[in-house]
């Protein structure tokens, strides 16, 4: 599980916001992650599953000229949505024409090849602006974040609302914030690229201090999921209630947050339906090797 070789290449973080994180809360989450994963074959299975998921996104969406995203068909994009837990129930109408053509164009622009991450926040805002500006479409922020992260996890940390949503002061950041009464604290941190990059750097440093020296990017995602899974288990979340019901095992919420329940075990059916309510199947699913 842990070792000194194959260190992940994590981008150097420029000077950014100061995050005051709680070491004890992180340690409890990390211990729960390792213990819970051990009951399902160990953390290596989760690491492998996340790597496979990211490979699926890269192969479906990325190319040097950007044409792969511009030419993807709904039938090829739909299986990817099964691995996006806060998106898959809401995106279904956009997977049918004429809406899908607009969605595909927005995705291609979002993922346009670039080595410059300084415009990340602008690109995400532009992506979201292409959808109705109402509460029913807040999931578009998660879609943009998931597409960027899964296509290029080294350059883009996980920036979903469940990691941090400054507008409602909820997410992983709040759950690991160092404060005597965090429930009554408004955290003065924006939910922008710089904040998520610093958060990942802080969590990477914590993990290295606890013996994790490889697959750091995947471990950060797993740790975040474990932290927020604890919150869901205790209280639930307003935009997650329909997606996360009572857990059958300690790792169920974590797997769902990471999208590792995207294919129903033993059936090959995706956890997403067509606009007509038909459950989709894949002939030869390359499902991550973690089932729920």
MIFIVEX-182920 format. One record per residue (C-alpha): residue number from 1; residue in one letter; z, y, x. Coordinates in nm, 3 decimals, padded with zeros to 5 digits. Last residue first. Layout:
% MIFIVEX-182920
@num:NUM residu:A Z:Z Y:Y X:X
...
//
This chain:
% MIFIVEX-182920
@num:292 residu:X Z:-00.401 Y:-00.178 X:-02.114
@num:291 residu:X Z:-00.649 Y:-00.278 X:-01.851
@num:290 residu:X Z:-00.686 Y:-00.192 X:-01.485
@num:289 residu:X Z:-00.988 Y:-00.318 X:-01.292
@num:288 residu:X Z:-01.204 Y:-00.013 X:-01.370
@num:287 residu:X Z:-01.484 Y:-00.116 X:-01.602
@num:286 residu:X Z:-01.832 Y:-00.172 X:-01.469
@num:285 residu:X Z:-01.933 Y:-00.286 X:-01.814
@num:284 residu:X Z:-02.221 Y:-00.534 X:-01.836
@num:283 residu:X Z:-02.371 Y:-00.507 X:-02.183
@num:282 residu:X Z:-02.179 Y:-00.198 X:-02.286
@num:281 residu:X Z:-02.046 Y:-00.165 X:-02.637
@num:280 residu:X Z:-02.014 Y:00.131 X:-02.868
@num:279 residu:X Z:-01.797 Y:00.144 X:-03.178
@num:278 residu:X Z:-01.991 Y:00.282 X:-03.473
@num:277 residu:X Z:-01.826 Y:00.578 X:-03.644
@num:276 residu:X Z:-02.147 Y:00.751 X:-03.750
@num:275 residu:X Z:-02.096 Y:01.019 X:-03.482
@num:274 residu:X Z:-02.093 Y:00.735 X:-03.232
@num:273 residu:X Z:-01.764 Y:00.590 X:-03.118
@num:272 residu:X Z:-01.554 Y:00.612 X:-02.803
@num:271 residu:X Z:-01.306 Y:00.373 X:-02.647
@num:270 residu:X Z:-01.591 Y:00.164 X:-02.513
@num:269 residu:X Z:-01.632 Y:-00.196 X:-02.618
@num:268 residu:X Z:-01.669 Y:-00.462 X:-02.346
@num:267 residu:X Z:-01.443 Y:-00.684 X:-02.554
@num:266 residu:X Z:-01.192 Y:-00.851 X:-02.319
@num:265 residu:X Z:-01.015 Y:-00.531 X:-02.223
@num:264 residu:X Z:-01.114 Y:-00.221 X:-02.420
@num:263 residu:X Z:-01.311 Y:00.003 X:-02.192
@num:262 residu:X Z:-01.190 Y:00.355 X:-02.113
@num:261 residu:X Z:-00.827 Y:00.252 X:-02.060
@num:260 residu:X Z:-00.839 Y:00.387 X:-01.705
@num:259 residu:X Z:-00.888 Y:00.741 X:-01.830
@num:258 residu:X Z:-00.626 Y:00.879 X:-01.594
@num:257 residu:X Z:-00.419 Y:01.008 X:-01.885
@num:256 residu:X Z:-00.459 Y:00.673 X:-02.055
@num:255 residu:X Z:-00.344 Y:00.477 X:-01.754
@num:254 residu:X Z:-00.036 Y:00.697 X:-01.719
@num:253 residu:X Z:00.046 Y:00.664 X:-02.088
@num:252 residu:X Z:00.032 Y:00.284 X:-02.066
@num:251 residu:X Z:00.232 Y:00.255 X:-01.744
@num:250 residu:X Z:00.576 Y:00.185 X:-01.892
@num:249 residu:X Z:00.445 Y:-00.081 X:-02.134
@num:248 residu:X Z:00.343 Y:-00.091 X:-02.500
@num:247 residu:X Z:00.358 Y:00.285 X:-02.526
@num:246 residu:X Z:00.400 Y:00.460 X:-02.863
@num:245 residu:X Z:00.086 Y:00.660 X:-02.938
@num:244 residu:X Z:-00.126 Y:00.872 X:-02.708
@num:243 residu:X Z:-00.463 Y:01.002 X:-02.823
@num:242 residu:X Z:-00.375 Y:01.148 X:-03.162
@num:241 residu:X Z:-00.057 Y:01.306 X:-03.025
@num:240 residu:X Z:-00.226 Y:01.451 X:-02.718
@num:239 residu:X Z:-00.304 Y:01.804 X:-02.834
@num:238 residu:X Z:00.052 Y:01.878 X:-02.944
@num:237 residu:X Z:00.224 Y:01.682 X:-02.669
@num:236 residu:X Z:00.477 Y:01.403 X:-02.704
@num:235 residu:X Z:00.849 Y:01.446 X:-02.653
@num:234 residu:X Z:01.004 Y:01.183 X:-02.428
@num:233 residu:X Z:00.714 Y:00.947 X:-02.369
@num:232 residu:X Z:00.471 Y:01.234 X:-02.342
@num:231 residu:X Z:00.689 Y:01.403 X:-02.080
@num:230 residu:X Z:00.720 Y:01.083 X:-01.877
@num:229 residu:X Z:00.344 Y:01.037 X:-01.897
@num:228 residu:X Z:00.319 Y:01.386 X:-01.753
@num:227 residu:X Z:00.492 Y:01.289 X:-01.431
@num:226 residu:X Z:00.316 Y:00.953 X:-01.405
@num:225 residu:X Z:-00.023 Y:01.116 X:-01.455
@num:224 residu:X Z:00.049 Y:01.369 X:-01.182
@num:223 residu:X Z:00.158 Y:01.091 X:-00.947
@num:222 residu:X Z:-00.156 Y:00.893 X:-01.020
@num:221 residu:X Z:-00.378 Y:01.195 X:-00.955
@num:220 residu:X Z:-00.200 Y:01.268 X:-00.628
@num:219 residu:X Z:-00.227 Y:00.901 X:-00.529
@num:218 residu:X Z:-00.604 Y:00.913 X:-00.582
@num:217 residu:X Z:-00.646 Y:01.208 X:-00.348
@num:216 residu:X Z:-00.408 Y:01.054 X:-00.095
@num:215 residu:X Z:-00.609 Y:00.735 X:-00.058
@num:214 residu:X Z:-00.437 Y:00.692 X:00.279
@num:213 residu:X Z:-00.119 Y:00.822 X:00.439
@num:212 residu:X Z:00.144 Y:00.755 X:00.174
@num:211 residu:X Z:00.482 Y:00.702 X:00.343
@num:210 residu:X Z:00.713 Y:00.924 X:00.142
@num:209 residu:X Z:00.665 Y:01.238 X:00.349
@num:208 residu:X Z:00.290 Y:01.183 X:00.316
@num:207 residu:X Z:00.337 Y:01.184 X:-00.060
@num:206 residu:X Z:00.527 Y:01.513 X:-00.059
@num:205 residu:X Z:00.261 Y:01.674 X:00.158
@num:204 residu:X Z:-00.010 Y:01.553 X:-00.078
@num:203 residu:X Z:00.189 Y:01.690 X:-00.372
@num:202 residu:X Z:00.207 Y:02.033 X:-00.208
@num:201 residu:X Z:-00.164 Y:02.028 X:-00.122
@num:200 residu:X Z:-00.254 Y:01.922 X:-00.476
@num:199 residu:X Z:-00.047 Y:02.206 X:-00.619
@num:198 residu:X Z:-00.210 Y:02.452 X:-00.379
@num:197 residu:X Z:-00.557 Y:02.344 X:-00.496
@num:196 residu:X Z:-00.452 Y:02.361 X:-00.860
@num:195 residu:X Z:-00.323 Y:02.714 X:-00.812
@num:194 residu:X Z:-00.634 Y:02.832 X:-00.628
@num:193 residu:X Z:-00.868 Y:02.683 X:-00.889
@num:192 residu:X Z:-00.706 Y:02.866 X:-01.177
@num:191 residu:X Z:-00.428 Y:02.787 X:-01.421
@num:190 residu:X Z:-00.237 Y:03.099 X:-01.325
@num:189 residu:X Z:00.120 Y:03.072 X:-01.205
@num:188 residu:X Z:00.406 Y:03.284 X:-01.336
@num:187 residu:X Z:00.606 Y:03.000 X:-01.486
@num:186 residu:X Z:00.782 Y:03.104 X:-01.805
@num:185 residu:X Z:01.128 Y:02.953 X:-01.790
@num:184 residu:X Z:01.330 Y:02.842 X:-02.092
@num:183 residu:X Z:01.242 Y:02.473 X:-02.075
@num:182 residu:X Z:01.286 Y:02.490 X:-01.697
@num:181 residu:X Z:01.661 Y:02.527 X:-01.725
@num:180 residu:X Z:01.805 Y:02.504 X:-01.372
@num:179 residu:X Z:01.464 Y:02.565 X:-01.215
@num:178 residu:X Z:01.245 Y:02.374 X:-00.970
@num:177 residu:X Z:00.918 Y:02.297 X:-01.145
@num:176 residu:X Z:00.822 Y:01.930 X:-01.165
@num:175 residu:X Z:00.774 Y:01.911 X:-01.544
@num:174 residu:X Z:00.633 Y:02.264 X:-01.554
@num:173 residu:X Z:00.358 Y:02.182 X:-01.307
@num:172 residu:X Z:00.271 Y:01.860 X:-01.489
@num:171 residu:X Z:00.179 Y:02.049 X:-01.801
@num:170 residu:X Z:00.299 Y:02.322 X:-02.031
@num:169 residu:X Z:00.332 Y:02.700 X:-02.026
@num:168 residu:X Z:00.117 Y:02.755 X:-02.337
@num:167 residu:X Z:-00.145 Y:02.981 X:-02.182
@num:166 residu:X Z:-00.066 Y:02.865 X:-01.829
@num:165 residu:X Z:-00.197 Y:02.516 X:-01.902
@num:164 residu:X Z:-00.122 Y:02.290 X:-01.605
@num:163 residu:X Z:-00.184 Y:01.923 X:-01.531
@num:162 residu:X Z:-00.220 Y:01.845 X:-01.901
@num:161 residu:X Z:-00.471 Y:02.127 X:-01.926
@num:160 residu:X Z:-00.704 Y:01.957 X:-01.678
@num:159 residu:X Z:-00.756 Y:02.084 X:-01.324
@num:158 residu:X Z:-00.774 Y:01.764 X:-01.116
@num:157 residu:X Z:-00.856 Y:01.883 X:-00.766
@num:156 residu:X Z:-01.214 Y:01.983 X:-00.681
@num:155 residu:X Z:-01.359 Y:01.947 X:-00.331
@num:154 residu:X Z:-01.235 Y:01.598 X:-00.252
@num:153 residu:X Z:-01.267 Y:01.475 X:-00.608
@num:152 residu:X Z:-01.642 Y:01.551 X:-00.629
@num:151 residu:X Z:-01.795 Y:01.395 X:-00.941
@num:150 residu:X Z:-01.461 Y:01.295 X:-01.092
@num:149 residu:X Z:-01.310 Y:01.637 X:-01.027
@num:148 residu:X Z:-01.598 Y:01.852 X:-01.145
@num:147 residu:X Z:-01.665 Y:01.649 X:-01.457
@num:146 residu:X Z:-01.295 Y:01.619 X:-01.541
@num:145 residu:X Z:-01.235 Y:01.994 X:-01.511
@num:144 residu:X Z:-01.538 Y:02.085 X:-01.722
@num:143 residu:X Z:-01.437 Y:01.834 X:-01.990
@num:142 residu:X Z:-01.076 Y:01.950 X:-01.984
@num:141 residu:X Z:-01.185 Y:02.309 X:-02.042
@num:140 residu:X Z:-01.411 Y:02.188 X:-02.323
@num:139 residu:X Z:-01.107 Y:02.036 X:-02.492
@num:138 residu:X Z:-01.014 Y:02.383 X:-02.617
@num:137 residu:X Z:-01.291 Y:02.336 X:-02.871
@num:136 residu:X Z:-01.089 Y:02.300 X:-03.193
@num:135 residu:X Z:-00.875 Y:02.597 X:-03.086
@num:134 residu:X Z:-01.171 Y:02.831 X:-03.122
@num:133 residu:X Z:-01.438 Y:02.986 X:-02.904
@num:132 residu:X Z:-01.737 Y:02.780 X:-03.012
@num:131 residu:X Z:-01.903 Y:02.628 X:-02.705
@num:130 residu:X Z:-02.122 Y:02.784 X:-02.435
@num:129 residu:X Z:-01.832 Y:02.999 X:-02.321
@num:128 residu:X Z:-01.659 Y:02.684 X:-02.189
@num:127 residu:X Z:-01.927 Y:02.637 X:-01.922
@num:126 residu:X Z:-01.922 Y:03.003 X:-01.824
@num:125 residu:X Z:-01.544 Y:02.991 X:-01.787
@num:124 residu:X Z:-01.570 Y:02.679 X:-01.569
@num:123 residu:X Z:-01.837 Y:02.838 X:-01.351
@num:122 residu:X Z:-01.634 Y:03.156 X:-01.309
@num:121 residu:X Z:-01.327 Y:02.955 X:-01.209
@num:120 residu:X Z:-01.526 Y:02.762 X:-00.950
@num:119 residu:X Z:-01.695 Y:03.065 X:-00.796
@num:118 residu:X Z:-01.511 Y:03.049 X:-00.464
@num:117 residu:X Z:-01.601 Y:02.680 X:-00.432
@num:116 residu:X Z:-01.905 Y:02.742 X:-00.212
@num:115 residu:X Z:-02.073 Y:02.423 X:-00.090
@num:114 residu:X Z:-02.304 Y:02.423 X:-00.389
@num:113 residu:X Z:-02.506 Y:02.174 X:-00.593
@num:112 residu:X Z:-02.517 Y:02.272 X:-00.961
@num:111 residu:X Z:-02.241 Y:02.081 X:-01.137
@num:110 residu:X Z:-02.154 Y:02.350 X:-01.391
@num:109 residu:X Z:-02.521 Y:02.438 X:-01.440
@num:108 residu:X Z:-02.614 Y:02.074 X:-01.499
@num:107 residu:X Z:-02.323 Y:02.031 X:-01.740
@num:106 residu:X Z:-02.428 Y:02.337 X:-01.941
@num:105 residu:X Z:-02.787 Y:02.209 X:-01.966
@num:104 residu:X Z:-02.664 Y:01.868 X:-02.080
@num:103 residu:X Z:-02.442 Y:02.025 X:-02.345
@num:102 residu:X Z:-02.730 Y:02.233 X:-02.479
@num:101 residu:X Z:-02.953 Y:01.926 X:-02.506
@num:100 residu:X Z:-02.664 Y:01.731 X:-02.658
@num:99 residu:X Z:-02.630 Y:01.968 X:-02.951
@num:98 residu:X Z:-02.975 Y:01.899 X:-03.097
@num:97 residu:X Z:-02.926 Y:01.611 X:-03.077
@num:96 residu:X Z:-02.626 Y:01.378 X:-03.069
@num:95 residu:X Z:-02.356 Y:01.357 X:-02.803
@num:94 residu:X Z:-02.211 Y:01.692 X:-02.906
@num:93 residu:X Z:-02.075 Y:01.550 X:-03.234
@num:92 residu:X Z:-01.878 Y:01.290 X:-03.029
@num:91 residu:X Z:-01.702 Y:01.536 X:-02.796
@num:90 residu:X Z:-01.371 Y:01.544 X:-02.979
@num:89 residu:X Z:-01.246 Y:01.187 X:-02.955
@num:88 residu:X Z:-01.366 Y:01.144 X:-02.596
@num:87 residu:X Z:-01.225 Y:01.466 X:-02.456
@num:86 residu:X Z:-00.850 Y:01.426 X:-02.400
@num:85 residu:X Z:-00.895 Y:01.069 X:-02.270
@num:84 residu:X Z:-01.200 Y:01.120 X:-02.045
@num:83 residu:X Z:-01.296 Y:00.766 X:-01.933
@num:82 residu:X Z:-01.487 Y:00.692 X:-02.254
@num:81 residu:X Z:-01.685 Y:01.009 X:-02.189
@num:80 residu:X Z:-01.858 Y:00.839 X:-01.899
@num:79 residu:X Z:-02.001 Y:00.579 X:-02.138
@num:78 residu:X Z:-02.166 Y:00.860 X:-02.340
@num:77 residu:X Z:-02.352 Y:01.015 X:-02.049
@num:76 residu:X Z:-02.604 Y:00.734 X:-02.008
@num:75 residu:X Z:-02.690 Y:00.706 X:-02.378
@num:74 residu:X Z:-02.692 Y:01.086 X:-02.404
@num:73 residu:X Z:-02.966 Y:01.106 X:-02.145
@num:72 residu:X Z:-02.926 Y:01.250 X:-01.797
@num:71 residu:X Z:-03.215 Y:01.467 X:-01.682
@num:70 residu:X Z:-03.041 Y:01.788 X:-01.585
@num:69 residu:X Z:-02.748 Y:01.599 X:-01.431
@num:68 residu:X Z:-02.983 Y:01.396 X:-01.211
@num:67 residu:X Z:-03.193 Y:01.702 X:-01.131
@num:66 residu:X Z:-02.928 Y:01.875 X:-00.921
@num:65 residu:X Z:-03.150 Y:01.873 X:-00.613
@num:64 residu:X Z:-02.905 Y:01.688 X:-00.393
@num:63 residu:X Z:-02.807 Y:01.450 X:-00.670
@num:62 residu:X Z:-02.493 Y:01.413 X:-00.879
@num:61 residu:X Z:-02.449 Y:01.307 X:-01.240
@num:60 residu:X Z:-02.466 Y:00.933 X:-01.299
@num:59 residu:X Z:-02.397 Y:00.811 X:-00.946
@num:58 residu:X Z:-02.118 Y:01.062 X:-00.896
@num:57 residu:X Z:-01.955 Y:00.982 X:-01.229
@num:56 residu:X Z:-01.962 Y:00.605 X:-01.175
@num:55 residu:X Z:-01.829 Y:00.648 X:-00.821
@num:54 residu:X Z:-01.536 Y:00.850 X:-00.955
@num:53 residu:X Z:-01.445 Y:00.570 X:-01.194
@num:52 residu:X Z:-01.472 Y:00.316 X:-00.914
@num:51 residu:X Z:-01.241 Y:00.521 X:-00.693
@num:50 residu:X Z:-00.994 Y:00.558 X:-00.979
@num:49 residu:X Z:-00.993 Y:00.183 X:-01.041
@num:48 residu:X Z:-00.948 Y:00.105 X:-00.672
@num:47 residu:X Z:-00.646 Y:00.335 X:-00.653
@num:46 residu:X Z:-00.503 Y:00.184 X:-00.969
@num:45 residu:X Z:-00.546 Y:-00.169 X:-00.834
@num:44 residu:X Z:-00.388 Y:-00.064 X:-00.504
@num:43 residu:X Z:-00.084 Y:00.062 X:-00.695
@num:42 residu:X Z:00.030 Y:-00.295 X:-00.757
@num:41 residu:X Z:-00.084 Y:-00.586 X:-00.971
@num:40 residu:X Z:00.029 Y:-00.465 X:-01.311
@num:39 residu:X Z:00.409 Y:-00.496 X:-01.280
@num:38 residu:X Z:00.387 Y:-00.335 X:-00.936
@num:37 residu:X Z:00.230 Y:-00.033 X:-01.102
@num:36 residu:X Z:00.550 Y:00.040 X:-01.293
@num:35 residu:X Z:00.767 Y:00.021 X:-00.982
@num:34 residu:X Z:00.535 Y:00.236 X:-00.774
@num:33 residu:X Z:00.494 Y:00.497 X:-01.045
@num:32 residu:X Z:00.863 Y:00.502 X:-01.138
@num:31 residu:X Z:00.953 Y:00.563 X:-00.772
@num:30 residu:X Z:00.700 Y:00.845 X:-00.753
@num:29 residu:X Z:00.826 Y:01.003 X:-01.073
@num:28 residu:X Z:01.187 Y:00.993 X:-00.955
@num:27 residu:X Z:01.086 Y:01.135 X:-00.617
@num:26 residu:X Z:00.892 Y:01.417 X:-00.780
@num:25 residu:X Z:01.186 Y:01.513 X:-00.997
@num:24 residu:X Z:01.418 Y:01.509 X:-00.696
@num:23 residu:X Z:01.182 Y:01.728 X:-00.488
@num:22 residu:X Z:01.149 Y:01.999 X:-00.752
@num:21 residu:X Z:00.854 Y:02.229 X:-00.697
@num:20 residu:X Z:00.853 Y:02.604 X:-00.635
@num:19 residu:X Z:00.485 Y:02.692 X:-00.615
@num:18 residu:X Z:00.374 Y:02.991 X:-00.410
@num:17 residu:X Z:00.026 Y:03.108 X:-00.499
@num:16 residu:X Z:-00.247 Y:03.103 X:-00.236
@num:15 residu:X Z:-00.312 Y:03.115 X:00.136
@num:14 residu:X Z:-00.609 Y:02.891 X:00.199
@num:13 residu:X Z:-00.580 Y:02.517 X:00.141
@num:12 residu:X Z:-00.759 Y:02.291 X:00.385
@num:11 residu:X Z:-00.958 Y:02.035 X:00.191
@num:10 residu:X Z:-00.811 Y:01.683 X:00.180
@num:9 residu:X Z:-00.988 Y:01.423 X:00.392
@num:8 residu:X Z:-00.811 Y:01.103 X:00.304
@num:7 residu:X Z:-00.646 Y:00.921 X:00.592
@num:6 residu:X Z:-00.798 Y:00.582 X:00.656
@num:5 residu:X Z:-00.515 Y:00.453 X:00.877
@num:4 residu:X Z:-00.139 Y:00.509 X:00.896
@num:3 residu:X Z:-00.035 Y:00.282 X:00.617
@num:2 residu:X Z:00.100 Y:00.248 X:00.266
@num:1 residu:X Z:00.000 Y:00.000 X:00.000
//
